[in-house]
Amino acid sequence: MSHFPAIAELVTNTRAVLPDTPVKVVADEFFHDAHLDAVAIVENGHPTALMTRTKFLFTVFRQFGWEIYQRKSITSLADHDPLILPESERLDVALSLALQRKADDLYDEIVVVRGDGTFAGLIAVRQMVVQQTHALANVIVQKELAHERARELEEIGRIKSQFLANVTHELRSPVNAIIELGELMRISAEQGFVEQVRDRLTLLLSSATNLRSVITNMLDLSKIEAGRMRVFVEPFDLVPLLREVADTTRVLLGGKPVEVIVSTEAGAIPMTSDPVKVRQVILNLAANAAKFTDAGRIVLQQTSGTSTISIDVHDTGIGIRAEDVQKLFIAFSQIEDAQTKHHEGSGLGLAITRELTQMLGGRVSVESEPGRGSTFTVHFPKEISS
């Protein structure tokens, strides 16, 4: 698709006279309209000649043109070989043809005709130069935007390729663990080692929960990008939801020596929101804490404001460098350093957390210090409308 418009869009002068129009009449038009640069000579709707202001004045005054001025028709002075172009011609092509003309005619108006050859109007060459300058500038801008977009797409492609490699591992690892643990449990059960079955069942549940989390995040990201994620509002009590998240977090921790604590206000904590999405937001933060905390504690702490409810997810894990905080909520992005390389992840959980939180009218923030843990905080409105 061309960046240059058709010349039909540039027609501003449609002034035309008949071939037998007296010179005096055309002179009066030029003298009374300082902005009129040319008139077309048109017969039966078709252009036959062109009279420009410059050539008219030059001819009349050079010949001391009183007699011509009084008695001649305009066609006797007009240019009978103007540049005539169809209105569908592109600006850049039209301007190229105009600039190929001889010097005397170079800056004459261009006659534009419709598909049937009838007169459509006139265009000034200087106007075409200005318009092409704008068009070329726009082309440069568009090309720069296209290059920038290409670089962005290349970066997105690289990140997604990295994501696919990571998520393949994320899916394969729990699946392999589930299969292997299932086989060990079968052998232990056949041999009557109930205690071994119980121990391995905890690891099996941890692997299955991790697998479900990865798949849920992938499906949710797809829904969000397609604009198909819906909010289902209902009243619920936040306290049992937090306790359920804590239980799931303990499963995710496996055998790591990490205590999971729930701290809430006394009694029920009523909310009117989407409980499934609220649970997923908090679970994503708690799961992230479980991944990067090898010892210590994870605390889910709730506080209430006038119209909001806040939940802090605090951990005693490895923490995050200040320069890496901005990467946390970008889909497919992962922090790579010596401490985090052995903590595999899809890079989706926190990005989805931010999207879901915003869908529920809330916001998420983080405070962290390397080696001393992190605190992620989500602020939800107590009530949202359905």
C-alpha positions as CSV (number, residue, x, y, z in Angstrom):
1,M,0.0,0.0,0.0
2,S,1.4,3.4,-1.1
3,H,2.0,6.2,1.5
4,F,1.3,8.8,-1.2
5,P,-2.3,10.1,-1.8
6,A,-4.0,10.3,-5.2
7,I,-3.9,13.8,-6.6
8,A,-7.7,14.0,-6.5
9,E,-7.3,14.7,-2.8
10,L,-5.2,17.8,-3.5
11,V,-7.5,19.6,-5.8
12,T,-8.4,23.1,-4.4
13,N,-8.9,25.2,-7.5
14,T,-11.8,24.4,-9.8
15,R,-12.0,27.8,-11.6
16,A,-12.8,27.4,-15.3
17,V,-13.9,29.6,-18.2
18,L,-15.1,29.0,-21.8
19,P,-12.6,29.3,-24.7
20,D,-14.3,32.5,-26.0
21,T,-14.2,34.3,-22.7
22,P,-12.7,37.8,-23.2
23,V,-9.3,38.5,-21.8
24,K,-10.8,41.3,-19.8
25,V,-13.1,38.9,-17.9
26,V,-10.2,36.7,-16.9
27,A,-8.1,39.7,-16.0
28,D,-10.8,40.9,-13.7
29,E,-10.9,37.5,-12.0
30,F,-7.1,37.6,-11.4
31,F,-7.2,41.2,-10.1
32,H,-10.1,40.6,-7.8
33,D,-8.8,37.3,-6.3
34,A,-5.2,37.6,-5.2
35,H,-5.1,33.9,-4.4
36,L,-6.2,32.7,-7.9
37,D,-3.2,31.4,-9.6
38,A,-4.8,29.9,-12.7
39,V,-8.0,29.2,-14.6
40,A,-8.7,26.3,-16.9
41,I,-10.2,26.7,-20.3
42,V,-12.9,24.1,-20.6
43,E,-15.2,23.3,-23.5
44,N,-18.0,20.8,-23.2
45,G,-16.7,19.7,-19.8
46,H,-13.2,18.9,-21.1
47,P,-10.1,21.0,-20.5
48,T,-8.5,22.4,-23.6
49,A,-6.0,24.9,-22.3
50,L,-4.6,26.6,-19.1
51,M,-4.1,30.3,-18.3
52,T,-1.8,31.0,-15.3
53,R,-1.7,34.3,-13.5
54,T,2.1,34.7,-14.2
55,K,1.9,34.1,-17.9
56,F,-1.2,36.2,-18.3
57,L,0.4,39.3,-16.7
58,F,3.7,38.7,-18.5
59,T,2.0,38.4,-21.9
60,V,-0.5,41.3,-21.5
61,F,2.0,43.9,-20.1
62,R,4.8,42.8,-22.4
63,Q,2.7,43.5,-25.4
64,F,1.2,46.7,-24.0
65,G,-1.9,44.7,-24.3
66,W,-4.7,47.2,-24.4
67,E,-6.0,45.8,-27.7
68,I,-5.5,42.3,-26.6
69,Y,-7.1,43.1,-23.3
70,Q,-10.2,44.6,-24.9
71,R,-10.9,42.4,-27.9
72,K,-9.1,39.0,-27.7
73,S,-10.6,35.8,-26.2
74,I,-8.6,34.2,-23.5
75,T,-7.9,31.1,-25.6
76,S,-5.5,33.2,-27.8
77,L,-3.2,33.7,-24.8
78,A,-3.6,30.3,-23.1
79,D,-1.2,27.4,-22.9
80,H,-2.7,24.7,-25.1
81,D,-0.4,22.0,-23.9
82,P,-0.8,21.9,-20.1
83,L,0.1,18.8,-18.1
84,I,-3.2,16.8,-17.7
85,L,-3.3,13.9,-15.3
86,P,-6.1,11.6,-14.2
87,E,-7.3,12.2,-10.6
88,S,-6.3,8.6,-9.7
89,E,-2.6,9.4,-10.3
90,R,-0.4,9.2,-7.2
91,L,1.2,12.3,-5.8
92,D,4.8,11.2,-6.2
93,V,4.3,10.1,-9.8
94,A,2.5,13.4,-10.7
95,L,5.2,15.5,-9.1
96,S,7.9,13.6,-11.0
97,L,6.1,14.3,-14.3
98,A,5.7,18.0,-13.4
99,L,9.4,18.4,-12.6
100,Q,10.3,16.9,-16.0
101,R,8.7,19.8,-17.9
102,K,10.7,22.6,-19.5
103,A,11.7,25.5,-17.2
104,D,9.1,27.9,-18.4
105,D,6.3,25.5,-17.6
106,L,7.8,23.9,-14.5
107,Y,5.7,25.7,-11.9
108,D,2.4,25.9,-13.9
109,E,-0.7,24.4,-12.4
110,I,-1.5,20.8,-13.3
111,V,-4.9,20.0,-14.8
112,V,-6.7,17.1,-13.2
113,V,-9.4,15.1,-15.1
114,R,-11.9,12.5,-14.0
115,G,-12.0,9.0,-15.5
116,D,-14.2,10.2,-18.4
117,G,-11.8,13.0,-19.2
118,T,-13.9,15.8,-17.8
119,F,-12.4,18.7,-15.8
120,A,-12.0,18.0,-12.1
121,G,-9.8,20.9,-11.0
122,L,-6.2,22.3,-10.8
123,I,-3.3,21.6,-8.5
124,A,-0.4,24.0,-7.8
125,V,3.0,22.3,-8.1
126,R,4.2,24.1,-5.0
127,Q,1.3,22.5,-3.1
128,M,2.3,19.1,-4.4
129,V,5.9,19.7,-3.2
130,V,4.6,20.6,0.3
131,Q,2.2,17.5,0.3
132,Q,5.0,15.2,-0.8
133,T,7.3,16.5,1.9
134,H,4.6,15.7,4.4
135,A,4.1,12.3,2.9
136,L,7.8,11.5,2.8
137,A,8.1,12.6,6.5
138,N,5.2,10.3,7.3
139,V,6.9,7.5,5.4
140,I,10.1,8.0,7.4
141,V,8.1,8.0,10.7
142,Q,6.1,4.9,9.6
143,K,9.3,3.1,8.7
144,E,10.9,4.0,12.0
145,L,7.8,2.8,13.8
146,A,7.9,-0.4,11.7
147,H,11.6,-1.0,12.6
148,E,10.8,-0.3,16.2
149,R,7.8,-2.7,16.0
150,A,10.0,-5.3,14.3
151,R,12.6,-5.0,17.1
152,E,9.8,-5.3,19.7
153,L,8.4,-8.4,17.9
154,E,11.9,-9.9,17.7
155,E,12.3,-9.3,21.5
156,I,8.9,-10.8,22.1
157,G,9.8,-13.8,20.0
158,R,13.0,-14.3,21.9
159,I,11.2,-14.0,25.3
160,K,8.5,-16.4,24.2
161,S,11.1,-18.9,22.9
162,Q,12.7,-18.7,26.3
163,F,9.3,-19.1,27.9
164,L,8.5,-22.2,25.9
165,A,11.8,-23.7,26.9
166,N,11.1,-22.9,30.5
167,V,7.5,-24.0,30.5
168,T,8.4,-27.3,28.9
169,H,10.7,-27.9,31.8
170,E,8.0,-26.7,34.2
171,L,5.5,-29.1,32.8
172,R,7.9,-32.0,32.4
173,S,9.3,-31.8,35.9
174,P,6.1,-32.2,37.9
175,V,4.7,-34.8,35.4
176,N,7.8,-36.9,35.7
177,A,7.7,-36.5,39.5
178,I,4.1,-37.5,39.6
179,I,4.8,-40.6,37.5
180,E,7.8,-41.6,39.5
181,L,6.2,-40.9,42.9
182,G,3.1,-42.8,41.8
183,E,5.2,-45.8,40.9
184,L,7.1,-45.7,44.2
185,M,3.8,-45.4,46.1
186,R,2.5,-48.4,44.2
187,I,5.6,-50.5,45.2
188,S,5.5,-49.3,48.8
189,A,1.8,-50.1,49.0
190,E,2.4,-53.6,47.6
191,Q,5.1,-54.2,50.2
192,G,2.9,-52.7,53.1
193,F,5.1,-49.7,53.8
194,V,2.3,-47.3,54.7
195,E,4.6,-44.6,56.2
196,Q,6.6,-44.4,52.9
197,V,3.3,-44.0,51.0
198,R,2.3,-41.1,53.3
199,D,5.6,-39.3,52.9
200,R,5.5,-39.7,49.1
201,L,1.9,-38.7,48.9
202,T,2.9,-35.2,50.2
203,L,5.5,-34.8,47.4
204,L,3.0,-36.1,44.9
205,L,0.5,-33.5,45.9
206,S,3.1,-30.8,45.7
207,S,4.1,-31.8,42.2
208,A,0.4,-32.0,41.1
209,T,-0.4,-28.6,42.6
210,N,2.6,-27.1,40.9
211,L,1.5,-28.6,37.6
212,R,-2.0,-27.3,38.0
213,S,-0.6,-23.8,38.8
214,V,1.5,-23.7,35.6
215,I,-1.4,-24.9,33.4
216,T,-3.9,-22.4,35.0
217,N,-1.5,-19.5,34.5
218,M,-1.0,-20.4,30.8
219,L,-4.8,-20.7,30.2
220,D,-5.5,-17.5,32.1
221,L,-2.9,-15.5,30.1
222,S,-4.5,-16.7,26.9
223,K,-7.9,-15.6,28.1
224,I,-6.6,-12.2,29.2
225,E,-4.8,-11.6,25.9
226,A,-8.0,-12.5,24.0
227,G,-10.2,-10.3,26.2
228,R,-12.2,-13.3,27.3
229,M,-11.5,-13.2,31.0
230,R,-14.8,-12.5,32.9
231,V,-15.4,-11.4,36.5
232,F,-18.0,-13.2,38.6
233,V,-19.0,-11.2,41.6
234,E,-20.5,-12.7,44.8
235,P,-20.2,-12.1,48.6
236,F,-17.7,-14.3,50.5
237,D,-15.7,-14.5,53.6
238,L,-11.9,-13.9,53.1
239,V,-10.8,-15.8,56.2
240,P,-11.3,-19.4,55.0
241,L,-10.0,-18.4,51.6
242,L,-6.7,-17.3,53.2
243,R,-6.5,-20.5,55.2
244,E,-7.0,-22.5,52.1
245,V,-4.2,-20.6,50.3
246,A,-2.0,-21.3,53.3
247,D,-2.7,-25.0,53.2
248,T,-1.9,-25.1,49.5
249,T,1.3,-23.2,50.1
250,R,2.4,-25.8,52.7
251,V,1.9,-28.5,50.1
252,L,4.0,-26.5,47.6
253,L,6.8,-26.1,50.1
254,G,7.2,-29.9,50.2
255,G,9.6,-30.7,53.0
256,K,11.3,-27.3,53.3
257,P,11.5,-25.9,56.9
258,V,9.2,-23.0,56.3
259,E,6.3,-22.0,58.6
260,V,3.2,-20.6,56.9
261,I,1.2,-18.2,59.1
262,V,-2.2,-16.6,58.5
263,S,-2.8,-13.3,60.4
264,T,-6.3,-11.8,60.1
265,E,-8.7,-9.6,62.0
266,A,-11.0,-11.4,64.4
267,G,-14.2,-12.8,63.0
268,A,-15.4,-12.9,59.4
269,I,-14.0,-10.6,56.8
270,P,-16.8,-10.1,54.2
271,M,-15.9,-9.1,50.6
272,T,-18.0,-8.8,47.5
273,S,-15.8,-9.6,44.5
274,D,-14.7,-12.6,42.4
275,P,-13.5,-15.2,45.0
276,V,-11.8,-17.4,42.5
277,K,-9.7,-14.6,41.2
278,V,-8.9,-13.2,44.7
279,R,-7.8,-16.7,45.7
280,Q,-5.6,-17.0,42.5
281,V,-4.0,-13.6,43.1
282,I,-3.0,-14.5,46.7
283,L,-2.0,-18.0,45.8
284,N,0.3,-16.8,43.0
285,L,2.0,-14.5,45.5
286,A,2.3,-17.3,48.1
287,A,3.5,-19.8,45.5
288,N,6.2,-17.4,44.5
289,A,7.2,-17.0,48.1
290,A,7.3,-20.7,48.5
291,K,9.6,-21.1,45.5
292,F,12.2,-18.6,46.7
293,T,12.1,-19.3,50.5
294,D,14.1,-22.3,51.7
295,A,13.8,-21.6,55.4
296,G,12.0,-19.3,57.8
297,R,8.4,-18.3,57.3
298,I,5.7,-17.0,54.9
299,V,3.1,-14.8,56.5
300,L,-0.3,-13.9,54.9
301,Q,-1.5,-10.8,56.8
302,Q,-4.8,-9.1,56.2
303,T,-5.7,-5.5,57.2
304,S,-8.8,-3.4,56.4
305,G,-9.3,0.2,55.5
306,T,-12.5,2.2,55.1
307,S,-13.3,0.7,51.7
308,T,-10.3,-1.6,50.9
309,I,-8.8,-4.8,52.1
310,S,-5.1,-5.4,51.9
311,I,-3.2,-8.7,52.0
312,D,0.6,-8.8,52.6
313,V,2.5,-11.9,51.5
314,H,5.8,-11.7,53.4
315,D,8.6,-14.2,53.1
316,T,12.1,-14.6,54.4
317,G,13.4,-15.8,51.0
318,I,16.3,-14.6,48.8
319,G,14.8,-11.2,48.1
320,I,14.9,-9.1,44.9
321,R,17.4,-6.5,43.7
322,A,15.9,-3.0,43.2
323,E,16.8,-3.0,39.5
324,D,14.9,-6.3,39.0
325,V,11.6,-5.2,40.6
326,Q,10.3,-3.6,37.3
327,K,10.7,-7.0,35.5
328,L,8.5,-8.9,38.0
329,F,5.1,-8.2,36.5
330,I,6.1,-8.6,32.8
331,A,4.8,-11.7,31.1
332,F,7.5,-14.3,30.2
333,S,10.1,-12.3,32.0
334,Q,12.4,-13.9,34.6
335,I,15.1,-12.6,36.8
336,E,18.4,-14.3,36.0
337,D,21.2,-14.2,38.5
338,A,23.2,-16.8,40.5
339,Q,20.6,-17.0,43.2
340,T,17.5,-17.5,41.0
341,K,18.8,-19.7,38.2
342,H,18.1,-22.9,40.0
343,H,14.5,-21.7,40.7
344,E,12.8,-22.6,37.4
345,G,9.6,-20.8,36.5
346,S,7.3,-19.9,33.6
347,G,7.5,-16.1,34.3
348,L,3.7,-15.8,34.2
349,G,2.4,-15.9,37.8
350,L,3.2,-12.3,38.8
351,A,2.1,-10.8,35.4
352,I,-1.2,-12.6,35.7
353,T,-1.5,-11.5,39.3
354,R,-1.2,-7.8,38.3
355,E,-3.8,-8.3,35.5
356,L,-6.3,-10.0,37.7
357,T,-5.8,-7.5,40.5
358,Q,-6.5,-4.6,38.1
359,M,-9.6,-6.4,36.8
360,L,-10.9,-6.5,40.4
361,G,-10.3,-2.8,40.8
362,G,-7.1,-3.3,42.9
363,R,-3.4,-2.8,42.7
364,V,-0.3,-4.8,43.7
365,S,3.1,-3.5,45.0
366,V,6.3,-5.0,46.3
367,E,9.0,-4.2,48.8
368,S,12.1,-6.3,48.9
369,E,15.8,-6.5,49.9
370,P,18.3,-9.1,48.7
371,G,19.0,-11.7,51.3
372,R,16.2,-10.5,53.6
373,G,13.0,-11.5,51.9
374,S,10.1,-9.8,50.1
375,T,6.7,-8.4,50.9
376,F,4.0,-8.3,48.1
377,T,0.9,-6.4,48.9
378,V,-2.5,-6.5,47.1
379,H,-5.1,-3.9,47.8
380,F,-8.7,-4.9,46.9
381,P,-11.9,-2.9,47.2
382,K,-14.2,-4.5,49.7
383,E,-17.0,-4.4,47.2
384,I,-17.1,-4.3,43.4
385,S,-20.2,-4.1,41.2
386,S,-21.1,-7.1,39.0
